[in-house]
Amino acid sequence: DTVTVTIQDTILIPLPEEVSIHGIITDAISNERVGGVTVYWVHDDEVLSVQSDELGYYIIENLLAGSQYELTLEKNAFATMNSLIDLTSLNIDETNRTYNMTLYPLTSSVHGTVYKQIETDNIELAANVSVIADFTDPSSFESFSPNHYITTTNSYGEYTFSNLPSTASVNLKTLPFYSNPYNFSVQTKTVSLS
């Protein structure tokens, strides 16, 4: 059997061909507007850029409707941010869209000590262990670049990270390591940066 479906009285309305985006860039900690931020994107295989003004305002014109763009925001003393801009679901006659964005100052630090537990009551300092500060958040449309920082513990098992993005927290993890004759697995811990 064949079923025929007929759509009547449907009017297709074209989306605008070009769209502009604009918004304000702020500091995540102070909530102050950040001027002088360079915003990069790729359009027709060409890297283009604009700068936010002294009030943190930016505008990007002539973007293709129905497209997605990854914006990269850069400014000294702040973490480089990537932000996905989605222009695939525009409303009729929508020719501009607001995207406010946030930068995180590079003012946080974390330090600590890594120990290796060989037996229940035999705990030693763990030297030469790689420790990663991981800022990956798969649920966010924004990401840090880089999103991982790595250091190695000294002979006292101590590690230090400086100039990290000032987020609320960071995930720390050790890489697997071998200390004759034992293998140690990955360990993870979330630490507060506030």
PEVENTA-V427411 format. One line per field, one symbol per residue. phi: phi as a letter, one per 40 degrees, with the letter a starting at -180 (. if undefined). Layout:
# PEVENTA-V427411
phi=???
This chain:
# PEVENTA-V427411
phi=.bbbbbbbfcbcbccccbbbbaibbbccccgccbcgccbbabbfgbcbabbccccgcbabbgcccgbbbbcbbbadgbccbbbcbbbcbccdgcbaacbcbbbbccbcaaaabbbbbcbdbbbbcbcgccbbcbbcbccbcbacbcbbbbabccccgcbabbfcdcccaacbaccdabbdbbbbccbbacbcbc
